[in-house]
Structure formats: C-alpha cells, structure tokens
Amino acid sequence: MSEKLSRTKLKEIAQDALMQGIGNQLGYWKPEDYDEPIPENQRDELREVMQREADRVARLFGYEKAWSN
C-alpha cells in the first residue's frame, strides 16, 4: 500500500494537472472549437488574452509562466 500523501503534495499534483490542461488548451485549441464564431481579425487578440490569463494562473501556482503543449 502506498504511503499517504501530504496535503502539500496533493496540491502540487493538482496544480501540475491543471497546468497540463491549460498547456493543452494553449497548444491545441482553435477558434473553430468555440461555440460562437470568432471574427478573424480578433483571433490574435484572443490568443494574447488566453496566454495572459494562463500566465496569471501559472503565477498563482508558483510557475513563471504557462506553457503550451
């Protein structure tokens, strides 16, 4: 049987998993995946906003910035 993990370790695992999911979205998400049309001339701006928000979460979790997969 495995040793019980500390709350800190569980938190680290959860944060890593969440950042991995964010990285997947940054790397693979396309505007066509969204339910509503996104104007072509705003797609770059949307990418910048996504990266900025992902970086904000990354800093909250102690990382320097978010990454994309």
C-alpha positions as CSV (number, residue, x, y, z in Angstrom):
1,M,0.0,0.0,0.0
2,S,1.3,3.5,-0.9
3,E,2.2,6.0,1.8
4,K,-0.4,8.7,2.4
5,L,0.5,11.9,0.5
6,S,0.7,15.2,2.3
7,R,-1.8,17.9,1.6
8,T,1.0,19.9,0.1
9,K,1.9,17.1,-2.3
10,L,-1.7,16.6,-3.3
11,K,-1.9,20.4,-4.0
12,E,1.3,20.2,-6.2
13,I,-0.2,17.2,-8.1
14,A,-3.5,19.1,-8.6
15,Q,-1.7,22.3,-9.8
16,D,0.5,20.3,-12.2
17,A,-2.5,18.6,-13.7
18,L,-4.4,21.9,-14.1
19,M,-1.3,23.5,-15.7
20,Q,-1.0,20.5,-18.1
21,G,-4.7,21.0,-19.1
22,I,-4.0,24.7,-19.7
23,G,-0.9,23.9,-21.7
24,N,-3.0,21.6,-23.9
25,Q,-5.6,24.3,-24.5
26,L,-2.9,26.8,-25.4
27,G,-1.3,24.3,-27.8
28,Y,-4.2,22.7,-29.4
29,W,-7.3,24.9,-29.1
30,K,-8.6,26.5,-32.3
31,P,-11.1,29.3,-32.6
32,E,-13.3,26.8,-34.5
33,D,-13.6,24.8,-31.2
34,Y,-15.6,27.6,-29.6
35,D,-19.4,27.6,-29.8
36,E,-19.7,31.0,-31.3
37,P,-17.9,32.4,-34.3
38,I,-14.8,34.5,-33.5
39,P,-14.0,37.2,-36.1
40,E,-10.8,36.5,-38.0
41,N,-9.4,40.0,-37.1
42,Q,-9.8,39.2,-33.3
43,R,-8.2,35.8,-33.2
44,D,-4.7,37.0,-32.5
45,E,-6.0,39.2,-29.7
46,L,-7.9,36.2,-28.3
47,R,-4.7,34.2,-28.3
48,E,-2.9,37.0,-26.4
49,V,-5.7,37.1,-23.8
50,M,-5.6,33.3,-23.4
51,Q,-1.8,33.4,-22.8
52,R,-2.1,36.3,-20.4
53,E,-4.8,34.6,-18.4
54,A,-2.9,31.3,-18.4
55,D,0.2,33.1,-17.2
56,R,-1.8,34.6,-14.4
57,V,-2.9,31.1,-13.2
58,A,0.6,29.8,-13.6
59,R,2.0,32.6,-11.3
60,L,-0.7,31.8,-8.8
61,F,0.6,28.2,-8.7
62,G,4.2,29.4,-8.4
63,Y,5.3,29.0,-12.1
64,E,6.9,31.8,-14.0
65,K,4.5,31.4,-17.0
66,A,2.2,29.0,-18.7
67,W,3.5,26.7,-21.5
68,S,1.8,25.2,-24.5
69,N,1.9,21.6,-25.5
